[in-house]
């Protein structure tokens, strides 16, 4: 995530900002080199006094970080564990004796399904949380 943005305008619950992209000139501190990205909404929980043109630092809320960890790590791990134990009832359903190979297939299948679902959810246009303004770098 880009951590510097310029304030564009204000709405009822959010502040519209545009990211400042300066990756191309790492050793250069001249503002003329910086480019602007696509505008997006952010929230101002600390109620900073902002004006259009202010440069702010963005971050992510702790709740959004927890949701990211939960979606990216905990759910797939639980699905893999579930696939291990689900292999036995599925094997019995087909009248087979469960083997380690079947358990491995159960783990991989459940892991693959949950990973695919999570990827589809996170790559959609759905915005689960807005970035948070954590500091004002320059006031105009």
Residue frames as qw, qx, qy, qz and C-alpha x, y, z in Angstrom:
[[0.000, 0.888, 0.460, 0.000, 0.00, 0.00, 0.00],
 [0.333, 0.534, -0.052, 0.775, 1.19, 3.50, -0.77],
 [0.431, -0.533, -0.555, 0.472, 1.58, 5.46, 2.43],
 [0.084, -0.354, -0.043, 0.931, 1.55, 9.06, 1.12],
 [0.193, 0.598, 0.710, 0.318, -1.51, 10.67, -0.40],
 [0.025, 0.046, 0.015, 0.999, -2.87, 14.10, -1.25],
 [0.220, 0.493, 0.691, -0.480, -6.29, 15.19, 0.01],
 [0.098, 0.273, 0.605, 0.741, -8.72, 15.91, -2.84],
 [0.398, -0.392, -0.152, -0.815, -12.13, 16.51, -1.27],
 [0.161, -0.068, 0.799, -0.576, -14.41, 15.56, 1.59],
 [0.503, -0.319, -0.631, -0.497, -17.60, 13.53, 1.94],
 [0.650, -0.605, -0.048, -0.457, -19.81, 12.78, 4.94],
 [0.881, -0.447, 0.156, -0.004, -17.81, 9.85, 6.36],
 [0.846, -0.025, 0.244, 0.474, -14.61, 9.88, 4.33],
 [0.029, -0.818, 0.280, 0.502, -11.84, 11.91, 2.78],
 [0.856, 0.490, 0.129, 0.103, -11.00, 11.35, -0.88],
 [0.340, -0.738, 0.458, 0.361, -7.25, 11.12, -1.44],
 [0.807, 0.560, -0.184, -0.022, -5.00, 10.33, -4.35],
 [0.853, -0.361, 0.142, 0.350, -1.82, 8.32, -3.78],
 [0.142, 0.900, -0.378, -0.164, 1.52, 9.98, -4.44],
 [0.971, 0.108, 0.110, 0.185, 3.68, 7.58, -6.43],
 [0.030, 0.910, -0.410, -0.050, 7.39, 8.22, -6.09],
 [0.908, -0.171, 0.359, 0.131, 8.84, 4.75, -6.74],
 [0.753, 0.577, 0.083, 0.305, 10.56, 5.82, -9.93],
 [0.294, 0.723, -0.291, 0.553, 12.79, 8.37, -8.26],
 [0.779, -0.475, -0.366, 0.184, 13.96, 6.78, -5.03],
 [0.597, -0.196, -0.141, 0.765, 17.04, 9.02, -4.63],
 [0.079, 0.370, 0.220, 0.899, 15.19, 12.14, -5.73],
 [0.105, -0.481, -0.667, 0.559, 13.24, 14.33, -3.28],
 [0.102, 0.104, -0.200, -0.969, 11.80, 16.73, -5.83],
 [0.472, 0.365, 0.624, -0.504, 8.00, 16.89, -5.80],
 [0.487, 0.538, -0.285, -0.626, 7.92, 17.47, -9.58],
 [0.208, 0.276, -0.916, -0.203, 8.94, 13.82, -10.12],
 [0.291, 0.131, 0.857, -0.404, 6.04, 12.43, -8.14],
 [0.297, -0.162, -0.663, -0.667, 3.01, 11.08, -9.99],
 [0.510, -0.063, 0.417, -0.750, -0.56, 10.75, -8.81],
 [0.030, 0.088, 0.989, 0.116, -2.58, 7.53, -8.72],
 [0.326, -0.454, -0.638, -0.530, -6.31, 6.82, -8.84],
 [0.290, -0.391, 0.338, -0.806, -8.36, 8.56, -6.10],
 [0.549, -0.281, -0.787, -0.025, -9.92, 6.48, -3.32],
 [0.468, -0.751, -0.057, -0.463, -11.70, 7.12, 0.00],
 [0.473, 0.106, -0.682, 0.548, -9.93, 7.07, 3.36],
 [0.479, -0.768, -0.406, -0.128, -11.16, 7.70, 6.89],
 [0.193, 0.560, -0.354, 0.724, -9.95, 10.26, 9.40],
 [0.647, -0.516, -0.561, 0.030, -10.55, 8.68, 12.85],
 [0.506, -0.296, -0.315, 0.746, -8.22, 11.10, 14.66],
 [0.095, 0.913, 0.395, -0.030, -10.18, 14.07, 13.21],
 [0.482, -0.200, 0.166, 0.837, -7.15, 15.90, 11.82],
 [0.260, 0.803, 0.136, -0.519, -7.85, 19.38, 10.48],
 [0.546, 0.049, 0.630, 0.550, -7.46, 18.77, 6.75],
 [0.350, 0.712, -0.017, -0.608, -7.70, 20.97, 3.68],
 [0.845, 0.513, 0.141, 0.053, -7.57, 20.11, 0.00],
 [0.474, 0.765, -0.357, 0.250, -3.94, 19.70, -1.06],
 [0.497, -0.659, 0.525, -0.207, -2.66, 18.43, 2.30],
 [0.604, 0.324, -0.728, -0.016, -0.26, 15.48, 2.11],
 [0.725, -0.445, 0.310, -0.425, -1.16, 12.74, 4.58],
 [0.095, 0.335, -0.937, 0.026, 0.28, 9.42, 5.68],
 [0.806, -0.101, -0.215, -0.542, -2.02, 6.41, 5.35],
 [0.102, -0.291, 0.923, -0.228, -2.15, 3.20, 7.34],
 [0.569, -0.203, -0.707, -0.369, -4.42, 0.24, 7.96],
 [0.586, -0.520, 0.232, -0.577, -6.61, -0.25, 11.01],
 [0.208, -0.324, 0.897, -0.219, -5.92, -3.10, 13.42],
 [0.712, 0.244, 0.506, -0.422, -9.33, -4.58, 12.60],
 [0.709, 0.624, -0.199, -0.261, -8.45, -4.70, 8.88],
 [0.177, 0.584, -0.790, 0.060, -5.08, -6.30, 9.66],
 [0.470, -0.110, 0.808, -0.338, -6.78, -8.98, 11.75],
 [0.775, 0.439, 0.245, -0.383, -9.28, -9.66, 8.95],
 [0.523, 0.676, -0.497, -0.154, -6.39, -10.02, 6.49],
 [0.069, -0.413, 0.888, -0.188, -4.59, -12.50, 8.76],
 [0.627, 0.108, 0.644, -0.425, -7.81, -14.42, 9.33],
 [0.765, 0.552, 0.040, -0.328, -8.58, -14.66, 5.60],
 [0.490, 0.688, -0.532, -0.055, -5.05, -15.34, 4.41],
 [0.157, 0.419, -0.856, 0.258, -3.80, -17.72, 7.11],
 [0.394, -0.094, 0.740, -0.536, -6.30, -19.02, 9.62],
 [0.785, 0.301, 0.151, -0.520, -9.13, -20.06, 7.26],
 [0.688, 0.470, -0.529, -0.163, -6.85, -22.01, 4.85],
 [0.091, 0.358, -0.870, 0.327, -5.08, -23.77, 7.74],
 [0.537, 0.034, 0.613, -0.578, -8.40, -24.76, 9.32],
 [0.795, 0.397, -0.105, -0.446, -9.65, -25.96, 5.93],
 [0.481, 0.469, -0.740, 0.011, -6.55, -28.10, 5.45],
 [0.165, -0.187, 0.852, -0.460, -7.01, -29.65, 8.91],
 [0.682, 0.220, 0.347, -0.605, -10.68, -30.22, 8.11],
 [0.706, 0.468, -0.417, -0.329, -9.72, -31.89, 4.82],
 [0.171, 0.374, -0.891, 0.192, -7.46, -34.29, 6.71],
 [0.309, 0.045, 0.808, -0.499, -10.28, -35.43, 8.98],
 [0.661, 0.390, 0.096, -0.634, -12.95, -35.27, 6.26],
 [0.369, 0.418, -0.767, -0.317, -11.07, -37.85, 4.17],
 [0.105, -0.046, 0.967, -0.226, -12.18, -40.73, 6.43],
 [0.500, 0.404, 0.566, -0.517, -15.98, -40.21, 6.17],
 [0.534, 0.599, -0.276, -0.529, -15.67, -39.61, 2.42],
 [0.201, 0.356, -0.902, -0.140, -13.67, -42.84, 1.99],
 [0.257, 0.135, 0.894, -0.342, -16.25, -44.75, 4.04],
 [0.541, 0.498, 0.178, -0.653, -19.01, -43.26, 1.88],
 [0.600, 0.529, -0.479, -0.361, -17.41, -44.95, -1.13],
 [0.983, -0.150, 0.041, -0.094, -16.71, -48.17, 0.79],
 [0.652, 0.520, -0.389, 0.392, -12.93, -47.63, 0.83],
 [0.713, -0.511, -0.217, 0.428, -10.37, -47.80, 3.59],
 [0.054, 0.995, -0.086, 0.007, -8.80, -44.38, 4.24],
 [0.831, 0.066, -0.032, 0.552, -5.12, -44.07, 3.34],
 [0.355, -0.583, -0.004, 0.731, -2.56, -41.35, 3.87],
 [0.215, 0.098, 0.544, 0.805, -2.81, -40.55, 0.17],
 [0.132, -0.682, -0.641, -0.326, -6.56, -39.92, 0.53],
 [0.378, -0.775, -0.296, 0.412, -5.92, -37.71, 3.53],
 [0.357, -0.305, 0.263, 0.843, -3.32, -35.75, 1.52],
 [0.060, 0.383, 0.626, 0.676, -5.83, -35.30, -1.31],
 [0.269, -0.783, -0.561, -0.003, -8.42, -34.10, 1.24],
 [0.403, -0.629, -0.074, 0.661, -5.97, -31.58, 2.66],
 [0.255, -0.117, 0.433, 0.856, -4.97, -30.26, -0.77],
 [0.020, -0.530, -0.700, -0.478, -8.55, -30.19, -2.07],
 [0.290, -0.829, -0.452, 0.157, -9.91, -28.23, 0.90],
 [0.396, -0.535, 0.091, 0.741, -6.90, -25.92, 0.88],
 [0.222, 0.098, 0.564, 0.789, -7.31, -25.28, -2.85],
 [0.088, -0.684, -0.659, -0.300, -11.05, -24.61, -2.60],
 [0.325, -0.832, -0.304, 0.332, -10.72, -22.12, 0.27],
 [0.386, -0.380, 0.254, 0.801, -7.75, -20.39, -1.33],
 [0.150, 0.327, 0.629, 0.689, -9.70, -19.98, -4.58],
 [0.191, -0.799, -0.560, -0.110, -12.73, -18.57, -2.76],
 [0.401, -0.734, -0.111, 0.536, -10.60, -16.15, -0.73],
 [0.354, -0.125, 0.418, 0.827, -8.76, -15.02, -3.88],
 [0.041, 0.553, 0.637, 0.535, -12.05, -14.32, -5.66],
 [0.302, -0.844, -0.427, 0.121, -13.37, -12.37, -2.68],
 [0.427, -0.663, 0.041, 0.613, -10.23, -10.27, -2.18],
 [0.325, -0.050, 0.503, 0.799, -9.66, -9.56, -5.89],
 [0.100, 0.724, 0.638, 0.242, -13.19, -8.32, -6.44],
 [0.106, 0.573, 0.039, 0.812, -14.02, -4.64, -6.32],
 [0.615, -0.697, -0.358, -0.091, -15.32, -5.16, -2.78],
 [0.203, 0.566, -0.449, 0.661, -13.54, -2.84, -0.36],
 [0.644, -0.405, -0.632, 0.146, -13.51, -4.53, 3.05],
 [0.418, -0.750, -0.241, 0.452, -12.02, -1.54, 4.84],
 [0.328, 0.910, 0.001, 0.253, -10.84, 1.94, 4.04],
 [0.608, 0.196, -0.334, 0.692, -7.29, 3.16, 4.66],
 [0.419, -0.825, -0.321, 0.204, -6.84, 5.30, 7.76],
 [0.276, 0.792, -0.181, 0.513, -5.16, 8.72, 7.87],
 [0.777, -0.422, -0.326, 0.335, -2.56, 8.38, 10.62],
 [0.438, -0.503, -0.004, 0.745, -0.58, 11.61, 10.20],
 [0.382, 0.913, 0.143, -0.018, -0.54, 14.92, 8.33],
 [0.761, -0.021, 0.124, 0.636, 2.81, 15.38, 6.58],
 [0.213, -0.010, 0.112, 0.970, 2.33, 18.84, 5.07],
 [0.167, 0.728, 0.566, -0.350, -0.45, 21.38, 5.40],
 [0.308, 0.353, 0.393, 0.791, -1.30, 23.72, 2.54]]
